[in-house]
Amino acid sequence: MSRYRERFQDPDGARSGSPTYAWRAAPGHLLTRRQLRERGLCPGGRPPVARLLWSAGRTVRFAHLYDSTHARPKRVASPAQLAALGKALAARRVCPECKTERDYTIPTSLGICVDCAGY
């Protein structure tokens, strides 16, 4: 095993307290949140079971790994929820001063559209 992989590899958690794997060395059933999301799954409220470590320049980065056998399907928004979200986002584009709907979200720092603010 290379020194790089040996530095990050701790599958039983003896050194770090939780199982740790090097880049591309984790078992196939352990996935990151992003990998779970790509498969239409979520952790389902369960804590991470391991960590993935890799080196990025002079810093060491990590990602939590979740057991895919305990993952649940992602929740899907209902049509009513999507409609409510669309209305809420549309309301954020209406200027309270000139009552014009803009093609951008009104900045909260201004509270009004850019034209009314004089920028």
Summary of the structure (lengths in Angstrom):
residues: 119
radius of gyration: 22.9
end to end distance: 60.4
largest distance: 67.1
contacts: 273
relative contact order: 0.12
helix: 27%
strand: 24%
